[in-house]
Amino acid sequence: MQQPETPEHDRQQIRYRRSTALWKGSLCFLFLLLCVILLWIIVDGQAERLETIYYSIAAVLGMWLIGPLFFMFLSRLTRNPAVLLSWDDDTLSTGKRNISWSKIRKVELASPARSKWLLSTSPMFVLYLKDGTRSHIETDHLLSKKELNQAVALLQETCRNNSKLVEHRRG
């Protein structure tokens, strides 16, 4: 995780390494290739009756569980720049949306359980907004535990500092 400050806007960023997306995506691709090979063995008639059942179940489950991860890593690999989120003194930006620091009450790290479709869910930053809603920022399994903890500590500190700054501007 890197937080370079760019002098023109004094923006901080939480970045991920493209190499992480590449090796995790490559691993998923190899697993998907194995699933396709299992299906090809069935179609080619090289499997016995019992093997056909096992191979087809393994292939379908493998594609179901690993396929979405492959496309997630592929999209992160092709995304430019390799930034999960960035912020300045006024707003936090996730690329899709901008949230003003004055609307954020607190920041936490959450590691949700499996989704209802048994798909993998990545750790996420949860922004608790002052209007009672929450905003989730997915990390897509691209940061290590140490990087996640450093990032959430940095976001929490920035949130506290910006809250004090907003109060100081009002007062």
Secondary structure, 3 states (H helix, E strand, C coil): CCCCCECCCCEEEEECCHHHHHHHHHHHHHHHHHHHHHHHHHHCCCCCHHHHHHHHHHHHHHHHHHHHHHHHHHHHHHCCCCEEEEECCCEEECCCCEEEHHHEEEEEEECCCCCCCCCCCCCEEEEEECCCCEEEEECCCCCCHHHHHHHHHHHHHHHHHHHHHHHHHHC
